[in-house]
């Protein structure tokens, strides 16, 4: 929790004024029992109605001032807590975006979502209640005890005895429940992950009639979460009844001592009432303290989970060389790549050279390492061995942001964001003109897609681009990459939803671009890579062959198998 306190910087004033106004409210509250005692002993005892009215007015004034102080304190506490959580959420997101793909894979999307939402909300509540109650409750408890000693020493010993017992109960329960709440949050990760997976794959679930199986699996995870919450809740729930029992026993003892004192004339009835009121104040404040501790326990557990994300050092060293002026030459020298925790490398001993403006086709079976290869170019992952050179310079020497601005990436999954077509295209270059946007759409074979939409460039895009077909989404994501005017263009199986004619027109349009980029076309279609300047054939992470279509068709068995599975020999001979 302490590691996150730096995000309260700038809210020092609110962090001081909030507790101070709470202490001011508590101070006025401590005077109320004395006013009540005075009303009983002097006003009622002497039958002085004027004195009673005057003291009642004093009580109302104390109440009004206390209310104003409480509202002011809650305002400052809320400002500090909300500002803190906002900064923390931005910091976590910024940190996550700076992590390597490997670290993001290890964390998992559901864990990151939970930590940025539920965990940070819990921490916000903890900060809010801490500013309001952490000083106020102990101040009232010990203030009430001090006031009791000013009234009568022997009666106040009851207070001195009961407060340590209550502290042991409260802090004992806190120590027991803290690790339990950590396990609760871990279970929440699992539920979030299952929810996300089921919502994302709902069509697949229905297609394979797996609804009942997933419902059963989800039910098991929610039951585990429920069991852990109930276990922690049962122990936390002991706090109120146990403290009530202790306080009420103390009240019984206090009334007995007070009655003896009143009978002997040492105390007045009003002072006994004041002592009882102080004991009641202690009870109320300890209940508040108990709730505070439960909240702070949850917040501390969540804060540690958030801090663990912020403590992750970026897995990739960021170079300092600017990629401005990159020409687009790419060379792999004996490159081996391995995913974290994988048993064997995903790529082994890959070597090739792509000159500026060339088109490189990458083909192979599922899981052969095609996507892994192209992800090494923009340093989404780093090579485990060997060198990836861009314009003859190690990719790691470049500043990653500068490098990625020179590379257009179209991933396998076409992702569009909620907004408009224009807003999505401007991700490629926020300063692009309308003419540049239309030129990119023309090259990507998406001009008609946009023209047919009401509003054209300002037509709405729903989250995930669900109001577009698969082929339309692919063409729009290609256009988004082309808006950047990249020196290197990576099309990672991004034309799989396009028909052969549109795919061919797309490749021809890219070749005809002014200063065409070095283009990497990843595909399982032989037709998509057939006319590439060089084709890389991958088989189980190894380079099974490289060359032109004709060379590979003559000498590479893996390429022959792929090609003839899509173009039977009879048809080929006829051609």
C-alpha positions in Angstrom: 0.0 0.0 0.0 2.8 2.4 0.9 4.3 2.0 -2.6 1.1 3.6 -4.1 1.1 6.6 -1.8 3.1 8.6 -4.3 0.0 8.9 -6.4 -1.5 11.1 -3.6 1.1 13.7 -4.4 -0.7 16.9 -5.3 -3.5 16.2 -2.9 -1.5 17.0 0.3 -4.0 19.8 1.2 -7.0 17.5 0.9 -5.2 14.7 2.9 -4.5 17.2 5.7 -7.8 19.1 5.7 -10.0 16.0 5.5 -8.8 14.4 8.8 -8.5 17.8 10.5 -12.2 18.6 9.9 -13.0 15.1 11.1 -11.1 15.8 14.3 -12.9 19.1 14.7 -16.2 17.3 14.4 -15.1 14.7 16.9 -14.0 17.4 19.3 -17.5 19.0 19.3 -19.0 15.5 19.7 -17.0 14.9 22.9 -18.5 18.0 24.5 -22.1 16.8 24.0 -22.2 14.4 27.0 -21.0 17.2 29.3 -23.8 19.4 28.0 -26.3 16.6 28.6 -24.9 16.1 32.1 -25.3 19.9 32.8 -28.9 19.8 31.6 -29.7 16.9 33.9 -27.9 18.2 37.0 -28.6 21.9 36.7 -31.5 22.4 34.4 -33.8 19.4 35.3 -32.4 19.1 38.9 -33.1 22.8 39.7 -36.2 23.1 37.5 -34.5 25.9 35.5 -36.3 25.8 32.1 -34.3 28.8 30.8 -31.1 27.0 31.5 -32.4 23.9 29.7 -33.3 25.9 26.6 -29.9 27.6 26.6 -28.1 24.3 26.9 -30.3 22.8 24.1 -29.4 25.7 21.9 -25.7 25.0 22.6 -26.3 21.3 21.6 -27.9 22.3 18.4 -25.0 24.7 17.6 -22.5 21.9 18.3 -24.5 19.6 16.0 -24.6 22.2 13.2 -20.9 22.9 13.4 -20.2 19.2 13.6 -22.3 18.6 10.5 -20.5 21.3 8.5 -17.2 19.9 9.6 -18.2 16.4 8.6 -19.5 17.4 5.2 -16.3 19.4 4.6 -14.1 16.5 5.7 -15.9 14.1 3.4 -15.6 16.5 0.5 -11.8 16.7 0.9 -11.5 13.0 1.4 -13.5 12.2 -1.7 -11.5 14.6 -3.8 -8.2 13.0 -2.6 -9.5 9.4 -3.0 -11.0 9.9 -6.5 -8.0 11.8 -7.7 -5.6 9.2 -6.3 -7.5 6.3 -8.0 -7.7 8.2 -11.3 -3.9 8.7 -11.3 -3.3 5.2 -10.2 -5.5 3.8 -13.0 -3.7 5.9 -15.6 -0.3 4.8 -14.2 -1.3 1.1 -14.3 -2.6 1.4 -17.9 0.5 3.3 -19.0 2.8 0.7 -17.3 0.9 -2.2 -18.9 1.2 -0.6 -22.3 5.0 -0.4 -21.8 5.3 -4.1 -20.9 6.5 -6.7 -23.4 4.1 -9.0 -25.1 5.6 -11.9 -23.1 4.8 -10.1 -19.8 1.2 -9.3 -20.9 0.7 -12.9 -21.9 1.9 -14.0 -18.5 -0.4 -11.6 -16.6 -3.5 -12.3 -18.7 -6.2 -10.0 -19.8 -8.6 -10.9 -17.1 -6.1 -10.2 -14.3 -5.3 -6.8 -15.7 -8.9 -5.9 -16.0 -9.6 -6.9 -12.4 -6.7 -5.0 -11.1 -7.6 -1.8 -13.0 -11.3 -2.0 -12.0 -12.2 -3.9 -8.9 -8.8 -3.7 -7.2 -8.3 0.0 -7.7 -12.0 0.7 -6.6 -11.2 -1.2 -3.4 -8.1 0.9 -2.9 -10.0 4.1 -3.5 -12.6 3.1 -0.9 -9.8 2.3 1.5 -8.1 5.7 1.0 -11.5 7.5 1.4 -12.4 5.8 4.7 -8.8 6.1 6.0 -8.8 9.9 5.6 -12.2 10.1 7.2 -11.9 7.6 10.1 -8.3 6.6 10.7 -7.7 9.6 13.0 -11.3 10.3 14.0 -12.2 7.0 15.5 -9.1 6.6 17.8 -9.4 10.2 18.7 -12.9 9.8 19.9 -12.1 6.5 21.7 -9.2 7.8 23.6 -10.8 11.3 23.9 -13.8 9.6 25.5 -11.6 7.8 27.9 -9.7 11.0 28.9 -13.0 12.8 29.4 -14.1 9.9 31.6 -11.0 10.3 33.7 -11.8 14.0 34.2 -15.2 12.9 35.6 -14.2 10.0 37.9 -11.0 8.0 38.1 -12.5 4.7 39.3 -15.3 4.7 36.7 -12.8 5.6 34.0 -10.8 2.4 34.8 -13.6 0.5 33.1 -12.8 2.4 29.9 -9.0 1.7 30.4 -9.8 -2.0 30.7 -12.2 -2.4 27.8 -10.3 -0.5 25.1 -7.2 -2.9 25.0 -9.6 -5.9 24.8 -11.4 -4.4 21.9 -8.1 -3.5 20.1 -7.0 -7.2 20.4 -10.3 -8.4 19.0 -10.2 -5.9 16.1 -6.6 -6.3 15.1 -6.7 -10.1 15.6 -9.6 -10.4 13.1 -7.8 -8.1 10.7 -4.7 -10.3 10.7 -6.7 -13.4 10.0 -8.9 -11.9 7.2 -6.2 -10.1 5.2 -4.8 -13.2 3.5 -8.3 -14.5 3.0 -9.3 -11.4 1.1 -6.2 -11.9 -1.1 -7.6 -15.3 -2.1 -11.0 -13.8 -2.7 -9.5 -11.3 -5.2 -7.6 -14.2 -6.9 -10.8 -16.1 -7.3 -12.4 -12.9 -8.8 -9.6 -13.0 -11.5 -10.8 -16.5 -12.4 -14.5 -15.5 -12.7 -13.5 -12.4 -14.8 -11.4 -14.6 -17.1 -14.3 -17.1 -17.5 -16.8 -14.3 -18.2 -14.5 -12.7 -20.7 -13.8 -16.0 -22.5 -17.5 -17.0 -22.7 -18.6 -13.6 -24.0 -15.9 -13.5 -26.6 -16.5 -17.0 -27.7 -20.3 -17.2 -27.4 -20.8 -18.1 -31.1 -18.3 -21.0 -30.8 -20.1 -22.2 -27.7 -23.4 -22.2 -29.4 -22.0 -23.9 -32.6 -20.6 -26.8 -30.5 -23.5 -26.9 -28.1 -21.2 -26.3 -25.1 -23.5 -23.9 -23.2 -24.3 -26.3 -20.4 -20.6 -27.4 -19.9 -19.5 -23.7 -19.7 -22.4 -22.9 -17.4 -21.2 -25.7 -15.1 -17.6 -24.6 -15.2 -18.6 -21.0 -14.5 -20.8 -22.1 -11.7 -17.9 -24.0 -10.1 -15.7 -20.9 -10.3 -18.4 -18.6 -8.8 -19.0 -21.2 -6.1 -15.4 -21.1 -5.2 -15.5 -17.3 -5.1 -18.6 -17.5 -2.9 -17.0 -20.0 -0.5 -14.0 -17.8 0.0 -16.1 -14.7 0.4 -18.3 -16.4 2.9 -15.3 -17.7 4.9 -13.8 -14.2 5.1 -17.2 -12.7 5.7 -18.0 -15.0 8.6 -14.8 -14.1 10.4 -15.3 -10.4 9.7 -18.9 -10.6 10.8 -17.6 -11.7 14.3 -16.3 -8.3 14.9 -19.6 -6.5 15.5 -21.2 -9.0 17.9 -18.0 -9.6 19.9 -17.4 -5.9 20.3 -21.1 -5.4 21.2 -20.8 -8.1 23.9 -17.6 -6.5 25.4 -19.0 -3.0 25.3 -22.3 -4.0 26.9 -20.5 -5.9 29.7 -18.5 -2.7 30.2 -21.7 -0.7 30.3 -23.2 -3.0 32.9 -20.1 -2.6 35.0 -20.0 1.1 34.5 -23.7 1.6 35.5 -23.0 -0.5 38.6 -20.0 1.6 39.6 -21.9 4.7 38.8 -24.9 3.7 40.9 -22.7 3.1 43.9 -21.0 6.5 43.3 -24.3 8.3 43.0 -25.6 6.7 46.1 -22.5 7.8 48.1 -22.8 11.3 46.6 -19.5 11.2 44.8 -21.1 11.4 41.3 -24.3 13.1 40.1 -26.9 11.4 37.9 -25.9 13.7 35.0 -22.3 12.6 35.2 -23.2 8.9 35.1 -25.3 9.7 32.0 -22.2 11.4 30.6 -20.1 8.4 31.3 -22.7 6.1 29.6 -22.7 8.4 26.6 -19.0 8.3 26.4 -19.1 4.5 26.4 -21.8 4.6 23.7 -19.5 6.8 21.6 -16.7 4.3 22.0 -19.0 1.5 20.8 -20.1 3.5 17.8 -16.5 4.5 16.9 -15.2 0.9 17.4 -17.9 -0.4 15.0 -16.8 2.3 12.5 -13.2 1.3 13.2 -14.1 -2.4 12.6 -15.7 -1.5 9.2 -12.7 0.7 8.4 -10.3 -2.2 9.2 -12.3 -4.6 7.0 -12.2 -2.1 4.1 -8.5 -1.3 4.7 -7.7 -5.0 4.8 -9.4 -5.5 1.4 -7.7 -2.3 0.1 -4.3 -3.5 1.3 -4.7 -6.8 -0.4 -5.8 -5.2 -3.6 -3.1 -2.5 -3.4 -0.4 -5.2 -3.2 -1.9 -6.8 -6.3 -1.8 -3.5 -8.1 1.7 -2.8 -6.9 2.9 -6.1 -8.2 1.9 -5.0 -11.7 3.7 -1.7 -11.3 6.8 -3.5 -10.0 7.2 -5.4 -13.2 10.1 -4.1 -15.1 9.6 -3.9 -18.8 11.0 -7.1 -20.3 12.6 -5.3 -23.2 15.5 -2.9 -23.1 14.5 0.2 -25.1 17.2 1.6 -27.4 17.8 5.2 -28.0 18.4 5.3 -31.8 15.7 7.1 -33.8 14.1 5.1 -36.6 13.4 8.3 -38.7 14.7 7.8 -42.2 14.4 4.0 -42.0 14.6 2.6 -45.5 13.0 -0.8 -44.8 15.8 -3.3 -45.1 15.2 -6.4 -42.9 17.7 -9.1 -42.2 17.4 -12.2 -39.9 20.7 -13.8 -38.9 20.3 -17.3 -37.4 17.3 -16.1 -35.3 15.7 -18.4 -32.7 12.6 -17.3 -30.8 11.0 -18.9 -27.7 7.9 -18.0 -25.8 8.2 -17.8 -22.0 7.5 -21.2 -20.4 7.5 -23.0 -23.8 9.1 -26.4 -24.0 10.8 -25.8 -27.4 11.6 -22.8 -29.6 8.8 -21.4 -31.8 11.5 -20.5 -34.4 14.9 -22.0 -34.9 17.9 -20.7 -37.0 16.0 -18.4 -39.4 18.1 -16.4 -41.8 16.9 -14.3 -44.8 17.3 -10.7 -46.1 14.5 -8.4 -47.4 15.6 -5.4 -49.4 13.6 -2.1 -49.3 10.4 -2.3 -51.3 10.5 -6.0 -51.7 7.5 -8.3 -51.0 8.2 -11.3 -48.8 5.7 -14.0 -48.5 5.6 -16.2 -45.5 3.7 -19.5 -45.7 3.4 -22.6 -43.6 1.0 -24.8 -41.6 -0.8 -23.7 -38.5 1.7 -23.3 -35.6 4.7 -23.1 -37.9 5.8 -19.8 -36.5 4.7 -17.3 -39.1 3.2 -14.8 -36.7 6.1 -15.2 -34.3 8.6 -14.3 -37.2 6.9 -11.0 -38.1 6.3 -10.0 -34.5 10.1 -9.9 -34.1 10.5 -7.1 -36.6 8.7 -4.4 -34.5 10.0 -6.0 -31.3 6.7 -7.1 -30.0 8.8 -10.1 -28.9 12.6 -10.3 -28.8 14.7 -13.0 -30.3 16.1 -15.6 -27.9 19.2 -15.9 -30.1 20.5 -14.5 -33.3 20.0 -11.0 -34.7 17.2 -9.0 -36.3 18.7 -6.1 -38.3 16.8 -3.2 -39.7 18.9 -1.2 -42.2 21.9 -3.1 -40.8 21.2 -2.0 -37.2 20.1 -4.3 -34.4 16.3 -3.8 -33.8 17.0 -3.5 -30.1 19.1 -0.4 -30.7 16.1 1.6 -31.9 13.7 3.4 -29.6 10.6 1.2 -29.7 8.1 4.0 -30.2 10.2 5.5 -33.0 10.6 2.1 -34.7 6.9 1.2 -34.6 6.0 4.5 -36.1 7.8 3.3 -39.2 6.0 0.0 -39.3 2.4 -0.7 -40.3 1.1 -3.8 -38.6 -2.2 -5.5 -39.5 -2.7 -8.4 -37.0 -4.6 -11.6 -37.6 -7.6 -10.4 -35.7 -9.1 -7.3 -37.2 -9.7 -4.8 -34.3 -11.7 -1.7 -34.8 -12.5 0.7 -32.0 -15.7 2.4 -31.1 -16.0 5.8 -32.8 -16.0 6.7 -36.5 -14.1 5.4 -39.5 -12.1 8.6 -39.5 -11.1 8.2 -35.9 -10.0 4.6 -36.5 -7.9 5.5 -39.6 -6.2 8.4 -37.8 -4.7 5.9 -35.4 -2.2 5.4 -38.3 -1.4 9.1 -38.5 -3.3 11.6 -36.4 -2.2 14.4 -38.8 -3.4 12.7 -42.0 -5.6 14.7 -44.4 -8.8 13.5 -45.9 -7.0 13.0 -49.2 -4.5 10.8 -47.5 -7.2 8.8 -45.8 -9.1 8.2 -49.1 -5.8 7.2 -50.8 -5.2 4.6 -48.1 -8.7 3.3 -48.5 -8.3 3.1 -52.2 -5.1 1.1 -51.9 -6.8 -1.2 -49.3 -9.7 -1.8 -51.6 -12.0 -0.2 -48.9 -13.1 2.9 -50.7 -16.5 1.5 -51.7 -17.0 0.2 -48.2 -16.8 3.7 -46.8 -18.7 5.3 -49.7 -21.6 3.0 -49.1 -21.9 4.1 -45.4 -24.0 7.1 -44.4 -21.6 9.8 -43.3 -18.7 8.2 -45.2 -15.5 8.9 -43.1 -17.7 10.0 -40.2 -19.8 6.8 -40.3 -20.0 5.2 -36.8 -18.0 2.1 -35.9 -19.3 0.0 -33.1 -17.1 -1.6 -30.5 -15.0 -4.3 -32.2 -16.4 -3.2 -35.6 -19.4 -5.5 -35.3 -21.3 -3.3 -37.8 -18.9 -4.4 -40.5 -18.4 -7.8 -42.1 -15.1 -9.7 -41.6 -13.8 -8.6 -45.0 -14.7 -5.0 -44.5 -13.0 -5.0 -41.1 -9.8 -6.4 -42.7 -9.7 -3.8 -45.4 -10.3 -1.0 -42.9 -7.4 -2.2 -40.7 -5.2 -2.5 -43.7 -6.1 1.1 -44.6 -5.3 2.2 -41.1 -1.8 0.8 -41.4 -1.3 2.4 -44.8 -2.3 5.8 -43.5 1.0 5.8 -41.6 2.9 5.5 -44.9 5.1 2.8 -43.3 8.6 1.8 -44.5 7.7 -1.8 -43.5 4.2 -3.3 -43.8 3.2 -6.5 -42.1 0.1 -8.2 -43.3 -0.4 -11.1 -40.8 -3.0 -13.3 -42.5 -5.0 -10.1 -42.8 -6.7 -10.9 -46.1 -8.1 -14.3 -45.1 -11.7 -13.0 -45.4 -11.1 -11.4 -48.8 -12.0 -13.1 -52.1 -9.1 -14.0 -54.4 -9.8 -11.1 -56.8 -9.9 -8.5 -54.0 -6.8 -10.0 -52.4 -4.9 -9.8 -55.8 -6.0 -6.2 -56.3 -4.8 -5.3 -52.8 -1.4 -6.8 -53.4 -1.1 -5.0 -56.8 -2.2 -1.7 -55.3 0.5 -1.9 -52.6 3.2 -2.7 -55.3 2.0 0.4 -57.3 2.3 2.8 -54.3 4.7 5.6 -54.5 7.8 4.4 -52.5 6.2 1.1 -51.7 7.1 -0.4 -48.3 8.9 -3.6 -47.6 5.9 -5.9 -47.3 5.6 -9.1 -45.4 2.6 -11.1 -46.4 1.7 -13.9 -43.9 -0.8 -16.3 -45.3 -1.9 -19.9 -45.6 -3.0 -19.2 -49.2 -0.5 -20.0 -51.9 -2.2 -17.5 -54.2 -1.5 -14.7 -51.7 2.3 -15.2 -51.7 2.7 -16.7 -55.2 4.0 -13.4 -56.8 6.2 -12.3 -53.8 9.8 -11.5 -54.6 10.8 -14.2 -52.1 8.7 -16.8 -50.2 9.7 -18.2 -46.8 8.3 -21.6 -46.1 8.1 -22.5 -42.4 7.6 -25.9 -41.0 7.4 -26.5 -37.3 9.5 -23.4 -36.6 12.2 -24.2 -39.1 12.8 -22.6 -42.5 11.9 -25.4 -44.9 12.7 -23.4 -48.0 13.0 -19.9 -49.5 12.9 -18.6 -53.0 10.4 -17.7 -55.7 7.2 -19.6 -56.4 8.8 -21.5 -59.3 12.0 -22.4 -57.3 10.0 -23.7 -54.3 7.5 -25.6 -56.5 10.5 -27.4 -58.0 12.6 -28.0 -54.9 10.6 -27.6 -51.7 8.3 -30.6 -50.7 6.5 -28.6 -47.9 5.6 -25.8 -50.4 4.6 -28.4 -53.0 2.2 -30.0 -50.5 0.6 -26.7 -49.5 0.3 -25.5 -53.1 -1.1 -28.7 -54.6 -3.6 -29.0 -51.8 -5.0 -25.7 -53.0 -4.4 -26.0 -56.7 -4.7 -29.7 -57.9 -2.2 -30.8 -60.4 -4.8 -31.4 -63.1 -5.8 -27.8 -63.0 -2.2 -26.6 -62.9 -1.4 -28.7 -66.1 -4.5 -27.3 -67.8 -3.3 -23.8 -67.0 
